[in-house]
Amino acid sequence: MSEMGLIQMTRKRTRDPLTRILCEPCVYCDGEGYILSRQSICYNIYREILRDVQDMGGTRLTLRVNSQIAELLLGEESPLITHLERSISKQIVIYPNPEFHMEQFDIFEVIGE
């Protein structure tokens, strides 16, 4: 109770902030900032492919990503890629590119094969 006879209430946070859930310390600036977590990047790629696949022809997509993201997509997140290939009826070929920033990726359609 306050001096004025009012009930005072506080709110306790029970969950982590979104930056802690979706981001990780930046590897480029030695942890001073934040970038999207590798899993968040994988799901961003998934959503972008689903959004853009209707405008793409061919039977295969080429995905160029940072080497660490490629490792995650081919390892722990491989069921995500398998599900995506089945739902869009296209093969997805992943090429690692160590020159890419962690959050950078390119999606290309392969026509004529």
N, C-alpha and C positions, 0 to 999 in steps of 0.2 A: 504494500500500500504506500502511496506517495503521501507527502505532507498534506496534500489537498483531498485525501480520501479516495483517490483513483487507484484502480488496480493497474499495476505496471506489468507488461508482458514482454518477453524477449523471444526472438526466433533463433533457433539453433539450426545451422546448416547441417543437413544429413547426407548430402551428396557432394562429390567433387565438382569444382567449377568446370565448365565446358572446355576451357583451354587445357585443363589437365587430362580430360577424356579424349579430346580430338587432336591434341597437339603434343609435340615432344620438343625438348630443347634443341635449338638450332645447331647443326653440326658445322655450319659455315662460319658462325660468329662465336664459336666456343661456348655455346649455351647462354648467351646474353639475351637472345630473343627466342621466338617459337616458330616452328613450321608445322604443317599438318603431319600427323603421325603417318607412318608407312601404311597402316591398315586403312586410314581415312583416304589416302591417295588411291589405294586399290579400289575402294568403293566409289570414289569419284570417277575413275576410269570406267568402271562397270556401268555407272549411270550415264556417262557420256556416250558410250557405245550403244546402249539401249536407246538413247534419245536420237542418235544420228544414223542408226543402221538402216532405217527406212529409205534414206537418201543414197545409200551405197549399193552398188551392184556387186557382181562377182560372188565367188564362193569362199573367199578367204580375206581376212583382215590382217594387216601387219601392225603391230603395236611396238613402238620404240619408247623405252623408258629408261630411267636411271638403273644402274646395275643392281642396287639394293632392292629396288622395287621389283625388278625382273626376278630376282632370287626369291622374293616373297610370293610373287604370283605363280612361280613354278613349283614352289614348295608348299608352305602352309596354306596359301590361298588358292591352290590348284583346283579345289572343288568349285570355287567361285567361277573360274575360267571354264571349267567343264559344263557347269550349269548354263553359263552365258552362251557357249557354243551350241548347246542343244536348243536353247530358246530362240536363237537368231538363225539357226541352221547354216552357220558359217564356221570355218576353221579359223582360229586365232593363233597367229605366230608371233612370239614375243622375242624381241631383239634388245639386249641390254646395250646401253650407251653410257659409258662412264663420264662423258662430257656433259650430260644432261644434269640440270639442277634436280634435286630430289622430287620436286613437285611438277616437273616438266614431262610431258609425254606427247607423242604424235600417233595418230591413228590413220592408216592408209588402207584403201580398198585395193585388192589385187584383182584385176580384170584380165581375162583371157587365158587363164590356166586351168 
